[in-house]
Amino acid sequence: NNSCVACSLGKYKYLNGSSICLNCPVGQYTSLLGSSFCQSCPSGSYLDKVGGSSCILCPTQTFSGRIGAISFSDCQACPLFTVSG
């Protein structure tokens, strides 16, 4: 093989010279081609599958204070007299 190919979105490679791109784990993503790491989903979002290129926002009137949330159930209803923002 005489060419190199960048890892696709949602995949990363942390070792130079490796021919294997790994899926980002649940709760983490990468939106960059050729990434060497995955980022945790920020608070207010989650990602429930491997190989994600973006996180899913918690629905309106819910929130998640957890970084790297892995499930819709991490999105909790806003307390009484508050709204999500």
C-alpha positions, -999 to +999 in steps of 0.1 A: +000+000+000+014+034-010-010+058+007-022+067+042-058+072+050-071+093+080-095+077+105-131+086+098-154+106+120-161+089+153-129+069+151-094+076+164-059+062+164-036+069+193-005+050+181+016+062+151+022+034+126-009+014+137-032+004+109-063+002+132-087+030+138-107+025+170-143+036+176-148+063+202-165+047+233-200+056+244-201+091+260-172+103+238-170+115+202-147+130+176-158+153+148-124+154+132-109+132+105-076+116+116-082+122+153-058+108+179-083+110+207-120+113+215-136+140+236-162+135+264-197+148+256-202+181+275-228+185+302-263+188+287-257+161+262-251+123+259-240+097+234-253+061+237-234+044+209-198+038+199-182+056+170-200+088+174-191+121+157-214+143+178-233+142+210-271+143+214-285+173+233-308+166+262-344+174+253-360+208+263-368+211+300-342+185+309-305+187+319-275+166+326-246+178+347-226+147+338-197+150+314-194+120+292-231+110+297-239+077+280-277+075+280-309+095+275-317+086+312-288+109+322-310+138+311-331+147+342-362+169+344-355+204+355-364+211+391-396+230+398-395+267+389-364+263+367-359+258+329-330+244+309-310+269+291 
